[in-house]
């Protein structure tokens, strides 16, 4: 529940469309460019395993 800060990377859940600060998730995603959507992220709530999932797509 923090306010949006456009200077940091956020991830959009592919299922519920909620935004998550990179610092607020447990999955280590590595180096990302802000505003790039070349990934599929799923939050803990939406993931069938109950764990965050992250997969980079070929740009």
Secondary structure, DSSP 8 states (H G I E B T S, - for coil): -----TTS-EEEBTTT--EEEGGG-SS---S--TT---EEEE-TTTSTTSS-EEEE---
